[in-house]
Amino acid sequence: MQVNTLNLSAFPHPHSAAIGTYGVLSYAVAQRRREIGIRMALGAQTRQIGMQFLSLGLRLLAAGTILGLIGAWLARRAMQSILFDVPALPVATLLGAALVMSVVSLIACLIPSRRATLVDPIQALRTE
């Protein structure tokens, strides 16, 4: 029964990472809609625009993964005297969690990046 409780408590974390990443990138696309329209009107290709926002998401992903691993390491050091029969550094668990969060965040990055490539230059310039 303890395993089921543990699985249920871990369930919201990938979803909150996806919602946060999606929200930040959607906001960035919305704020830069006029700039995207100008760049596309001047000849920027949709691939360049999409890669710009995808690279922003990947930078956020890298920063979050590094900070998360550092936080997990510090928490493990702080709780080492409390936890018994736990390995000193559960590498497989940390890498597995980092991989799951990376995949979830990458999927969340693709939606706003795709939306940025679909901006119509004429419409973006006309709305402001």
N, C-alpha and C positions, 0 to 999 in steps of 0.2 A: 504494500500500500504506500510505502514511503516513496517509491520510484514514481508512482502516478502523481503524487503531490508535487514532487520535484519537477516533473515534466510540465505540469500545469503552471507552476510558478515561473518557469522559463519561457512560456509561450508568448507573453506580451512584448518581450524585449526586441525581437526582430521586427515586430510590427511597429513599435515606436520608433525604431531606427529608420524604417522605410518611410513612415509618415513625416519624420523630421527632415530627412534628406529630400523627399519629394517637395515638402513645403518650402525649404530654402531655395531649391533650384527653380521651382515654379515662380517664387517671388522674384528671383533674379531675372528670369525670362520676362516677366511682366514689367519690371522696372526698366529693362533695356530693350523693350519692344521697338521704340523709335530708332534706337541705334542699330538694331538688327535690320530694320526696314531700310535705313540709309545704306548700310553696308551691302545689303542685297541689291539695292538699286544701283550701286556703284560697281557691281559685278562680283561680289563675294559669292562663292558657291555654297550650296546648302550643306555640303559635307564640312566645310570650314566652320560654319555656324554651329552645326551639331557637335563637332569635336571641341569647340570652345566651351560649351556648357558641360559636355561629358568630362572634359579635363578638370573643370571646376568641381564636379562631383567626385572625381577620383582623388583630387587633393583633399577634399573634406573626408573622404573615406580613409585615406592614408593617415591623416591627422587623428581621426577618431580611433583607428585601430592601434596606433602607437600609444595614444593616451590611455586607451582601455587596457592594453597589455601592461603598461607601467602601473596603472591603478590596481590591476589584479595582482601584480607582483608585490606591491606595497601592502595590499590587504592580506595577502598570504603571509607576509613577514609579520604583520601585526597580530594575526590570529594563529600563528604557528604553535603557540603554547596552549591554545584552547582546543585545537583540532588534533585528534589522535588517529593513527592509522591512515593518514593522508600523506601522499608523497610530497617531498620538499617542493617540487615544481612539476605539477601535472601538465607536461608539455602537450600531450595529445589533446587534453581538454581545452587548453588555451588556444591551440591552433585550430581545433574544430570549431570553437566558438567564433574565432576571428574569421574563419572561412565562411561560416553561415552568415555572419553579419556583413561580410564583404559581398557575397552574392545578393543578399537582400538589398543592400544599398546600391549596388550596381543596377539592379532591375529598377529601383526607384529613380535612378539617374536617367534612365533611357526615356521615360515618358516626357519630362520637360525638355530634354535635348531634342527629341523628335518634334515637340510642339514649336520649338524655336526655329526649326528648319521649315515649318509650314507658314511662317509669317509672310503675308502678302505685303510687299514694299509700298504699294500705293495706299492700301488700307491703313498701314501703320503710320504713314506720313499724314494722312488725311485726318486721323482721329485726334491729333494733338493740335 
